[in-house]
Amino acid sequence: MLKSYKHYQDMLGILLEGCQIIGFDWRYLYLNDVAVRHSRKTKKELLGRTMMEMYPGIEDTEMFAKLRDCMEKRTPHRIENEFTFPDGSKGWFDLIMEPVPEGVLILSWDITEHKQIERLFLEIINSSPVGIYIIQDRGFRLVNTAFQKSVGYTESELLDIDPFDIVHPEDREMVREDAVKMLKGERVSPYQYRYLCKSGESRWVAEQLTSIQFQGKRATLGNFMDVTEHKLAEEKLGQSYERLQKAMDGTIQAMASIVEIRDPYTSGHQQRVARLASAIAEEMGLPKEQIEIIRISGILHDIGKIYIPAEIMSKPGKLSDSEMNMIKAHPQVGRDILKTLELPWLICPMVLQHHERMDGSGYPKGLSGESITLEARILAVADVVEAMASHRPYRPALGIEKALEEISQKRGLLYDSRVVDACIKLFSEKKFDL
């Protein structure tokens, strides 16, 4: 029998995912190194032993029921399953079960970090003072605590109703038109309308929408803030709008932080780039208002990476062409997210252009020279210096000296000469420290 599945060792042993074969008697016949790591045991402990011996109580799990079905009926299955190991630790795994002549082949991916990020994302969303929801296929798919509190419905009730049921009947056509305009980028400021609470009370809301990808499909992200009291008190409307904008800014900060949370190797990258870019702009003598716009753009410049799968962002090896194309799309995606928000106009071009280069070799548009905004040229230098000086999954940190050598050698070719000179002066004379 060993000979009959010796080919699995040759074909599956080098894969990044876990691979194991369970025999018809429930014994472990084969495990690659990744599967052994996933099991929290040793190969010697597992081979020849049954699953029930190694993991008492596993027969009562949904995963085991799927495995039994695959074993007996030869039906493939895919399931996400949380394991509790004998030492008390827990882990989430994405499992594919396929029948093979010897029993069942199980492919496993450790998605524990992904699940932790999901939980953290929900915590961030639910801690926001602004109502946040996601609509997909004409129904609510996610509603945060603030939104539930505003409308008076529970999460389960909202997931079962048409989103337009909470819009005042007289305002529905207006809301439909404003929503379409905002999603097309034809409107940037929040629109207001009357909504109906579960109690039947009519109240006013200011709402903003963004088109996103959610669980692999197109969806709409909504920011929803009750402005009833301010609507009724016109003299306080200006103050209300300012508070709304601050709340929206807080939501943007939370969304931007998710990029760094999903990729621990670049944690703090956006904040450090913002600080360095601001210092370069100040060294160049730019006005305070322009410096502030550069700082905000630095914080938001990688927001488009929210759509890149975590496994690609933290992949230690060389990226494939399709993966690299996905990475290169993040400036455009970031610009598309931010263009629907009421931000200083320069921020969107900066986010879109921060990977453009003076000789036209950058992306996504291949812009060159003066066609790249000065602010984006500043952000590009700050981004390169911080990235080279920091650790990445595919290489260790190269250090500030290497980073400054890179921009110095390519001064005027890839990077704006004035920006490079200001950056080098910061580190060599002003003792700037990332």
Buried (B, 14 or more C-beta within 10 A) or exposed (E): EEEEBEEBEEEBEEEEBBBBBBBEEBBBBBBBEBBBEBBBBEBEBBEEBBBEBBBEEBEEBEBBEBBEBBBEEEEEBEBEBBBEEEEEEEBBBBBBBBBBEBBBBBBBBBBBBBBEBEEBBEEBBBEBEBBBBBBBEEEBBBBBBBBBEBBBBEBEBBEEBEBEEBBBEEBBEBBEEBBEBBBEEEBBBBBBBBBBBBEEEEBBBBBBBBBBEBEEEEBBBBBBBBBBEBBEEEEEEEEBBEBBBEBBEBBBEBBBBBBBBBBBBBBEBBBBBBBBBBBBBBBBEBEEEBBEBBBBBBBBBBBBBBBBEBEBBBBEEEEEEEBEEBBEBBBBBBBBBBBBBEBEEBBBBBBBBBBBBBBBEBBBBEBBEEEBBBBBBBBBBBBBBBBBBBEBEEEEEBEBEEBBBBBEEBBEEBBBEBBBBBBBBBBEEEEBEB
